Amino acid sequence: MGEMLTFPEDAREKFPDKSFQTSHALSDHPLLQLPALVALGQKLDRDQFEYSSGDTGPNQRLEDIKHIDLEPVEVIRNIEDCGAWMVLKNVESDPAYKRLVEDALESGARAAGFKSCQEAGMIDAQGFIFVASANSTTAFHTDNEHNLFVQLHGTKSFHAFENEGREVVPDADLESYPGKHRNHTYQEAFEDRATVYELEPGDGILLPYIWPHWVRTGDEFSISLAITWKTPEIVRSNKLLFANGILRRVGIPQSPPGVYHFWDNIKVWGYTLARAMIEPFRRSERSRRFLRGLLFGRKANYYYRTGGQT
């Protein structure tokens, strides 16, 4: 059996900090077909789904998103004609999908020239499956991990933007906390900086950490898989972005990570301690939902909305 993922010859020079196109052999995998995704959807917790109308644009505000008045599994069943966009989050919570995600990431590590994920410094392997109706848009946003994104069914136009100098999305906008949506302000002028990938089944890309992007499906429904991982450096950076987001939210201005190392270390320590105290109470979907609402307000559970209701 061949490798799940293959990279171009110059990938080692770019991996993992520059975007490039990849190939894969996952389009026919039985776990990644619609019937299997319906079965998976019946096992996932409610906070592992996020979905809405796909009739949006790159510059979509959270409060203006149109919602779909269907239960999550029904969205998957009817994705061909319900006009929706959906992500199934952390599918590695299911043992079969965990093996798939980890095997695919190991294949990616080998394609990048490493013997294993461990040698490549890849930790926290996660999987996110996207199902979207034809002509649906995923708004302009960033994600807090490296991403091997593979197209499985249908086509996608994937617009990726390097953001090393923070000219596209500034540091303050990259900060996060529950209830702060990942979407960012988009300008048409950004397209001068875009690398646009036209993806068909069998195609994929490497999308580096916090690279802004937006995506649009073609004329038939789409299935895609994001195989994500972090490094110890990314884990630390995410803790800082979260701590900065919380402090800025209560009115305390923050400098970008790396400006004041002493205070960065204090914030990382504080986040780590707070998370360790809260984690035992996050084991069920009900308790996670309660804690998000209690600590960060109703907006922290925005993705429970369907049909315009919370």
C-alpha positions as CSV (number, residue, x, y, z in Angstrom):
1,M,0.0,0.0,0.0
2,G,1.3,3.4,-0.9
3,E,1.6,6.5,1.2
4,M,-1.6,8.4,2.2
5,L,0.1,11.8,1.5
6,T,2.8,12.8,-1.0
7,F,4.6,16.1,-1.2
8,P,6.5,17.9,-4.1
9,E,10.3,17.6,-4.2
10,D,10.9,21.0,-2.7
11,A,8.6,20.4,0.3
12,R,11.4,19.9,2.8
13,E,12.6,23.5,2.1
14,K,9.1,24.9,2.8
15,F,7.7,22.6,5.5
16,P,6.0,23.6,7.7
17,D,6.2,27.4,7.5
18,K,5.3,27.9,3.8
19,S,2.2,26.8,1.9
20,F,2.4,24.3,-0.9
21,Q,0.2,21.8,-2.8
22,T,0.2,18.1,-1.9
23,S,-1.4,14.9,-3.2
24,H,-3.2,12.2,-1.3
25,A,-4.9,8.8,-1.6
26,L,-7.8,9.3,0.8
27,S,-10.7,10.1,-1.5
28,D,-12.0,6.6,-1.5
29,H,-11.4,5.8,2.1
30,P,-14.6,4.2,3.6
31,L,-14.6,6.4,6.7
32,L,-14.7,9.6,4.6
33,Q,-17.9,8.8,2.6
34,L,-21.2,10.5,3.3
35,P,-22.9,7.3,4.9
36,A,-19.9,6.9,7.2
37,L,-20.1,10.6,8.2
38,V,-23.8,10.2,9.0
39,A,-22.8,7.3,11.3
40,L,-20.0,9.3,12.8
41,G,-22.3,12.3,13.4
42,Q,-24.7,10.1,15.5
43,K,-21.8,9.4,17.9
44,L,-20.3,12.9,18.3
45,D,-21.2,15.4,21.1
46,R,-23.2,18.4,20.1
47,D,-20.3,20.8,20.6
48,Q,-18.3,18.9,18.0
49,F,-20.5,20.4,15.2
50,E,-20.5,23.8,13.8
51,Y,-22.7,24.7,10.9
52,S,-24.6,27.4,9.1
53,S,-25.8,28.5,5.7
54,G,-23.1,28.4,3.1
55,D,-24.5,31.5,1.5
56,T,-21.9,33.9,2.9
57,G,-18.9,35.8,1.6
58,P,-15.3,36.1,2.7
59,N,-16.1,39.1,4.9
60,Q,-18.9,37.5,6.9
61,R,-19.7,38.9,10.3
62,L,-20.8,36.4,12.9
63,E,-24.1,38.2,13.8
64,D,-25.1,38.2,10.1
65,I,-24.6,34.5,9.4
66,K,-27.8,32.7,8.3
67,H,-28.5,29.5,10.3
68,I,-29.9,26.1,9.2
69,D,-32.9,24.8,11.0
70,L,-31.8,21.1,10.9
71,E,-30.2,18.8,13.4
72,P,-26.5,18.1,12.6
73,V,-27.0,14.6,11.2
74,E,-29.8,15.8,9.0
75,V,-27.4,18.5,7.6
76,I,-25.0,15.7,6.6
77,R,-27.7,13.6,5.1
78,N,-29.0,16.5,3.0
79,I,-25.8,18.3,2.2
80,E,-26.4,18.0,-1.5
81,D,-29.3,20.4,-1.4
82,C,-29.6,22.1,2.0
83,G,-27.3,25.0,1.3
84,A,-25.2,24.4,4.3
85,W,-21.6,24.5,5.5
86,M,-20.5,22.2,8.4
87,V,-17.4,21.1,10.3
88,L,-17.2,18.0,12.4
89,K,-14.6,18.8,15.0
90,N,-12.1,16.6,16.7
91,V,-13.2,13.5,14.9
92,E,-10.2,11.7,16.5
93,S,-12.4,11.3,19.5
94,D,-13.7,8.2,17.6
95,P,-11.1,5.4,17.7
96,A,-11.4,4.6,14.0
97,Y,-10.9,8.2,12.9
98,K,-8.1,8.6,15.5
99,R,-6.2,5.8,13.7
100,L,-6.9,7.4,10.3
101,V,-5.7,10.9,11.4
102,E,-2.6,9.6,13.1
103,D,-1.7,7.3,10.1
104,A,-2.2,10.2,7.7
105,L,-0.1,12.5,9.8
106,E,2.7,9.9,10.0
107,S,2.6,9.7,6.2
108,G,2.9,13.5,6.1
109,A,5.9,13.4,8.4
110,R,7.6,10.9,6.1
111,A,6.7,13.0,3.0
112,A,8.4,15.9,4.7
113,G,11.6,13.9,5.2
114,F,11.2,12.7,8.8
115,K,11.1,9.2,10.1
116,S,8.1,9.9,12.3
117,C,5.8,12.5,13.8
118,Q,7.9,12.4,16.9
119,E,11.1,13.3,15.0
120,A,9.2,16.1,13.2
121,G,8.0,17.5,16.5
122,M,4.3,16.9,15.6
123,I,2.0,16.7,18.6
124,D,-1.7,16.8,19.3
125,A,-2.9,15.3,16.1
126,Q,-6.5,16.3,15.4
127,G,-9.0,15.8,12.6
128,F,-11.7,18.2,11.3
129,I,-14.1,17.0,8.5
130,F,-15.9,19.7,6.4
131,V,-19.0,18.9,4.4
132,A,-20.5,21.8,2.4
133,S,-23.1,22.3,-0.2
134,A,-22.3,23.6,-3.7
135,N,-21.2,27.2,-4.0
136,S,-20.7,27.6,-0.2
137,T,-18.1,30.0,1.3
138,T,-16.0,29.6,4.4
139,A,-15.3,33.1,5.6
140,F,-11.8,34.7,6.0
141,H,-10.3,33.3,9.2
142,T,-7.2,31.8,10.8
143,D,-6.6,28.5,12.6
144,N,-4.3,27.9,15.5
145,E,-2.4,24.8,14.2
146,H,-0.6,23.5,11.2
147,N,-3.0,21.9,8.7
148,L,-2.6,19.2,6.0
149,F,-5.9,19.9,4.2
150,V,-7.1,17.3,1.7
151,Q,-10.0,17.5,-0.8
152,L,-12.1,14.3,-0.9
153,H,-15.2,15.1,-3.0
154,G,-16.1,18.0,-5.1
155,T,-13.9,21.0,-5.7
156,K,-12.7,24.0,-3.7
157,S,-11.0,27.3,-4.4
158,F,-8.7,27.8,-1.5
159,H,-7.3,31.4,-0.9
160,A,-4.3,31.4,1.5
161,F,-2.4,34.4,2.7
162,E,1.0,34.6,4.3
163,N,0.9,36.9,7.3
164,E,4.4,37.0,8.7
165,G,4.5,40.8,9.0
166,R,0.9,40.9,10.2
167,E,-0.2,43.2,7.3
168,V,-3.2,41.0,6.7
169,V,-4.4,40.2,10.2
170,P,-2.8,42.1,13.1
171,D,-1.6,40.5,16.3
172,A,-4.5,41.8,18.4
173,D,-7.0,40.1,16.0
174,L,-5.2,36.8,16.3
175,E,-5.9,36.7,20.0
176,S,-8.6,34.3,21.1
177,Y,-11.0,33.3,23.8
178,P,-14.4,31.4,23.8
179,G,-17.0,33.6,22.2
180,K,-14.5,35.5,20.0
181,H,-15.2,34.1,16.5
182,R,-12.2,33.1,14.4
183,N,-13.5,35.2,11.4
184,H,-11.4,38.3,10.5
185,T,-12.1,41.5,8.5
186,Y,-11.5,40.8,4.8
187,Q,-10.5,43.3,2.2
188,E,-10.6,42.7,-1.6
189,A,-7.1,44.2,-1.8
190,F,-5.8,41.2,0.1
191,E,-6.2,39.1,-3.0
192,D,-3.0,40.6,-4.4
193,R,-1.2,38.6,-1.7
194,A,-3.2,35.4,-2.1
195,T,-2.0,32.0,-3.2
196,V,-5.1,30.4,-4.8
197,Y,-5.3,26.6,-4.9
198,E,-7.9,25.0,-7.1
199,L,-8.4,21.7,-5.4
200,E,-10.0,18.5,-6.8
201,P,-10.3,15.1,-5.1
202,G,-6.7,13.8,-4.6
203,D,-5.4,17.3,-4.1
204,G,-4.4,18.9,-0.8
205,I,-2.3,21.7,0.6
206,L,-0.1,22.5,3.6
207,L,-1.6,25.5,5.4
208,P,0.8,26.8,8.1
209,Y,-0.1,28.1,11.6
210,I,-2.3,31.2,11.7
211,W,-2.2,31.8,7.9
212,P,-5.4,33.6,7.0
213,H,-7.6,31.9,4.4
214,W,-11.0,31.7,2.9
215,V,-12.6,28.9,0.8
216,R,-15.4,28.4,-1.7
217,T,-16.8,25.1,-3.0
218,G,-17.6,24.4,-6.6
219,D,-20.8,23.3,-8.3
220,E,-21.3,20.1,-6.3
221,F,-21.2,19.3,-2.6
222,S,-17.8,19.0,-1.0
223,I,-16.1,16.8,1.6
224,S,-12.7,17.8,2.9
225,L,-10.4,16.7,5.8
226,A,-8.1,18.9,7.8
227,I,-5.3,16.8,9.5
228,T,-3.8,19.2,12.1
229,W,-1.0,19.2,14.5
230,K,0.9,21.5,16.8
231,T,4.5,21.9,18.0
232,P,5.6,22.8,21.5
233,E,6.2,26.3,20.2
234,I,2.7,26.6,18.9
235,V,1.2,25.3,22.1
236,R,3.0,28.1,24.0
237,S,2.0,30.7,21.4
238,N,-1.7,29.6,21.7
239,K,-1.6,30.0,25.4
240,L,-0.2,33.6,25.0
241,L,-2.9,34.4,22.4
242,F,-5.6,33.2,24.7
243,A,-4.2,35.0,27.8
244,N,-3.8,38.2,25.8
245,G,-7.3,37.9,24.4
246,I,-8.8,37.5,27.9
247,L,-6.8,40.4,29.3
248,R,-7.6,42.7,26.4
249,R,-11.3,41.8,26.8
250,V,-11.3,43.2,30.3
251,G,-9.6,46.4,29.2
252,I,-5.9,45.7,29.7
253,P,-3.9,46.4,26.5
254,Q,-1.4,43.7,25.5
255,S,1.8,43.6,23.6
256,P,2.3,40.9,20.9
257,P,4.0,37.6,22.1
258,G,7.8,37.9,22.2
259,V,8.0,41.6,23.2
260,Y,8.2,41.1,26.9
261,H,9.5,37.6,27.7
262,F,9.1,37.9,31.5
263,W,5.4,38.7,31.2
264,D,4.9,36.1,28.5
265,N,6.2,33.5,30.9
266,I,3.8,34.7,33.6
267,K,0.9,34.5,31.3
268,V,1.8,31.0,30.1
269,W,2.2,29.9,33.7
270,G,-1.2,31.4,34.6
271,Y,-3.0,29.9,31.6
272,T,-1.5,26.4,32.3
273,L,-2.5,26.6,36.0
274,A,-6.1,27.8,35.2
275,R,-6.6,25.1,32.5
276,A,-5.4,22.4,34.9
277,M,-7.9,23.5,37.5
278,I,-10.8,23.6,35.0
279,E,-10.0,20.5,32.9
280,P,-11.6,17.9,35.3
281,F,-14.9,19.7,34.9
282,R,-14.9,19.6,31.0
283,R,-15.3,15.9,30.5
284,S,-18.9,16.0,29.4
285,E,-20.6,18.1,26.7
286,R,-23.1,19.5,29.2
287,S,-20.3,20.7,31.6
288,R,-18.2,22.2,28.8
289,R,-21.2,24.2,27.5
290,F,-22.1,25.4,31.1
291,L,-18.5,26.5,31.8
292,R,-18.2,28.4,28.5
293,G,-21.4,30.3,29.2
294,L,-20.5,30.9,32.8
295,L,-17.0,32.2,32.2
296,F,-17.4,33.9,28.9
297,G,-21.1,34.6,28.3
298,R,-23.7,33.3,25.9
299,K,-21.6,34.1,22.8
300,A,-19.1,31.4,23.8
301,N,-21.7,28.8,22.7
302,Y,-22.5,30.5,19.4
303,Y,-22.2,27.3,17.4
304,Y,-25.2,25.8,19.1
305,R,-27.5,28.0,17.1
306,T,-29.8,26.6,14.4
307,G,-32.7,28.3,12.7
308,G,-31.6,31.6,14.2
309,Q,-32.1,30.3,17.8
310,T,-29.6,29.6,20.6
